[in-house]
Amino acid sequence: MAATDSLIEYPCDFPVKVMGLLQKGFTEAVTEVVMRHDQTFDIATIEVRPSSGARYVSLTCIVRAKSREQLDALYQELCDHSQVVMVL
């Protein structure tokens, strides 16, 4: 398989998990970034899970992925965000 080949068939619904400190504005900040890359994203579908110690929170966002470039750009912007600790 070449480096440019993908196991993902586009378009598809793709889960993106974003983790950060449990703080005011985190969900809104992540939502803003996600919506820049998927204008059809429905914020009502965000799955929110606080950590057992309630210090961190994970958000699972199902985006409509249209290309690898779109996903790469989304991951990069999320990883670069000051409130984001990790993106899976």
C-alpha positions as CSV (number, residue, x, y, z in Angstrom):
1,M,0.0,0.0,0.0
2,A,1.4,3.4,-1.0
3,A,1.8,6.2,1.6
4,T,-1.0,8.1,-0.2
5,D,-3.5,5.1,-0.1
6,S,-6.1,5.3,2.6
7,L,-8.1,2.6,4.4
8,I,-10.9,5.1,4.8
9,E,-13.5,5.4,2.1
10,Y,-14.6,9.0,1.7
11,P,-17.1,10.5,2.3
12,C,-17.8,8.9,5.7
13,D,-18.8,9.7,9.3
14,F,-15.6,9.8,11.3
15,P,-15.2,10.0,15.1
16,V,-12.7,12.4,16.5
17,K,-11.9,12.3,20.2
18,V,-10.6,15.5,21.8
19,M,-9.3,15.7,25.3
20,G,-8.5,18.7,27.5
21,L,-8.8,20.1,31.0
22,L,-12.3,20.4,32.3
23,Q,-12.7,24.2,32.0
24,K,-15.3,26.7,30.9
25,G,-15.3,27.2,27.2
26,F,-13.5,24.0,26.2
27,T,-16.5,22.5,24.4
28,E,-17.3,25.7,22.6
29,A,-13.6,26.1,21.5
30,V,-13.5,22.5,20.1
31,T,-16.9,23.0,18.4
32,E,-15.7,26.2,16.7
33,V,-12.7,24.3,15.2
34,V,-14.7,21.3,14.1
35,M,-17.3,23.5,12.4
36,R,-14.6,25.2,10.4
37,H,-13.8,21.8,8.9
38,D,-17.3,20.4,8.7
39,Q,-20.0,22.9,8.3
40,T,-22.6,20.1,8.6
41,F,-21.4,19.1,12.1
42,D,-24.3,18.8,14.6
43,I,-23.2,20.0,18.1
44,A,-26.1,18.0,19.6
45,T,-24.2,14.8,18.8
46,I,-21.1,15.6,20.9
47,E,-20.5,12.9,23.5
48,V,-19.0,14.4,26.7
49,R,-17.1,12.2,29.2
50,P,-15.4,13.7,32.3
51,S,-12.4,11.8,33.6
52,S,-12.8,9.8,36.9
53,G,-11.0,12.6,38.8
54,A,-13.1,15.3,37.0
55,R,-9.9,17.1,36.0
56,Y,-10.1,16.3,32.3
57,V,-12.9,15.9,29.8
58,S,-13.1,14.0,26.4
59,L,-15.4,15.1,23.6
60,T,-16.2,12.7,20.8
61,C,-17.3,14.5,17.7
62,I,-18.6,12.7,14.6
63,V,-17.5,14.6,11.6
64,R,-18.4,14.1,7.9
65,A,-15.0,13.4,6.4
66,K,-14.7,14.2,2.8
67,S,-11.0,13.7,2.3
68,R,-7.7,12.9,4.1
69,E,-6.7,16.5,3.7
70,Q,-9.8,17.7,5.5
71,L,-9.1,15.3,8.4
72,D,-5.4,16.2,8.5
73,A,-6.3,19.9,8.7
74,L,-8.8,19.3,11.4
75,Y,-6.4,17.2,13.5
76,Q,-3.7,19.8,13.1
77,E,-5.8,22.7,14.1
78,L,-7.1,20.8,17.2
79,C,-3.6,19.7,18.2
80,D,-2.4,23.3,17.9
81,H,-5.2,24.7,20.1
82,S,-4.0,25.8,23.5
83,Q,-6.9,24.1,25.4
84,V,-6.4,20.7,23.7
85,V,-4.3,18.1,25.5
86,M,-4.7,15.2,23.0
87,V,-6.6,14.3,19.8
88,L,-7.4,10.7,18.8
